[in-house]
Amino acid sequence: MAGKPDKKVTVLSKKREPFDIKKQMLRWAPVAILIFTAIVYSNAIKNGITYFDDDFYILQNPYIRDLSLHGLKVIFTIFYSANYHPFTTFCWALLFRFFGTDPLPYHLLNVLLHLLNTWLVFKITEGLSGRRITAIVVSILFAIHPMHVESIAWISELKDVLYSAFYLSSLWAYLHYLRNGFQKKFYVAAILFFLFSLFSKSAAVTLPILLIAIDIYTGRKINARSLSDKIPFFLLALLFGILNLRAQGIANLSPYFGYVNRIFLFTGGLSVYFIKFIAPFGLCVEHYFPILHGTTLPWLYYASLPFVLLVAWLVLRRSVFRREVVFGISFFLITISVMLQILPVGAALTAERYTYIPYVGLSYIAGQLIFVLMQKKRRSQIVILAFVSVVILLSGLTLQRIGVWKNSDTLFSDVLEKNPDNGNVCFVLWSWGNAKTHEGDLKSAVLYYTQSLFYNPKFDRAYCSRGEAYGYAGNTAAAIQDCDSAMKLSPIFSDAYTNRGWAYYQSGDTQSAIRDYDTALKFNAFAYLDKLAETYNDRGWAYYGMGDTMRAQRDFREAILRNRYFGRPYFNLATILSNKGDYKAAINVYNKVLGYYPKDQGAYCLRGMARLKLNENHEACEDWNKAADLGNEWALELLRQYCK
């Protein structure tokens, strides 16, 4: 019996679309940009710690050494180095806890945050423009512009990339708030990210004004509702603005620059930022205020006013592209406004790191312009070729600037090369001397302090620091002479009295040393935190040398109270306690040292000795084993002698 014929089965297959290379390139562009940026900045993670704020924020910062609840409370309630940025300090504290002062993790964090910021810039500009090409252009320029190297390759500028990450996240959340029916969750997220940004750096205060600019650009009506949802942002900006004005203070330029010249300083600084966006040459970590010739500024500052007026005319004149230009310039001006020395702070007129967020606005104009130019096929290839050439040039300049940040020597050499005749380089030379003092190269330190005094013979810090270097080198006569010079310039300069006291003590004049320490403490309001604790410690040591253990013990405890992270007074106090036979109290002191410095070899060795005196032989051997694992040779000898 013949079977029935099989039914014909028809398989409907989905028709494959032809491979579109252009579409795939646009799709994967963000990933390619991040990979390219990571390659460009790969050398940055090999750089070291520079004695240009890194010493204050990492090497000498007492507040990054304690991650207890008390330590966190202190981080959020103090100003340090004229700044209030607790989130930034907390990040440094985490890195210090796990990696100490190894510079690689600090640099790596900066680079990773820059990659995150690049991705956020891509998403934000794509959301604002609705064009992927615009987002590609803006994010590439943001990622590899040489003016941004300072913000990424400088450990101290973690505050810049960190505040920017939260700032951009707030913008991104706000755009979602506008595009998704004003959902409360996006609004709350925008406020929280803004708060985190403020906790990272005060420059974030510009965000509320920028949100209004975005409202206008995206077509949202400016009415009571749109303005009322900015109230929490403005209140937070006001609060943190006041906090940071209290922390930093305002410099008085009146004795140097009259009100008319300050107008030209403003336009001059603004012009520099515009020009460096297009031609980022002659970059330097310090761009000082100009040197006056009588009461006259260099002619370029007077020429800057017509230049700024020309830019304003180009922005405001009628054109089909005016909306994009006005928004881009507004973005730039709003975000850089707090950096334009309207309220003067510091000795620099402009700084490259200040452009990190603001240049997004200028890049946005470039991105929209390139998109328009690429609409005609005949010139699209020329536009792409020109843009690729610009990217290659900018990348090369960025790689060069990353190398400048390799260490203090390369950085300070660059500053001196770019500012050979500016007296303000005395601060750079002084910092260079501090770096050499820290490295133990006292001969070079004295040389740089001397060069600093050549530029500014009335620089009290240079005299004081050179005196300290002479003291370390054993040249007590020169140390005393330099400290005397510092005191003549600043009679209440407490650090100078501390340094001279140490020189007197080294020379055997203990009474004069104690007298100088007393005077230094009298002027303690003008001392750095670490220097104040050092003064108490040194006076305690002088008392101890005289046999006055009661006063010595009191001063060591006071030094610990002033700076709980300063190690020397702990050891000195423990020495007194051990000599008195109070080994349990001495062990408690060493416990505190190891709580802050868990890899301190000396503390393990000495705690082991104290435990040995209490017949705690097993615990003593454990301490010496830990010290030996850290490479301590004395611990190996103790193990051989007592732990067979």
Summary of the structure (lengths in Angstrom):
residues: 644
radius of gyration: 30.2
end to end distance: 98.9
largest distance: 127.7
contacts: 2107
relative contact order: 0.06
helix: 74%
strand: 1%
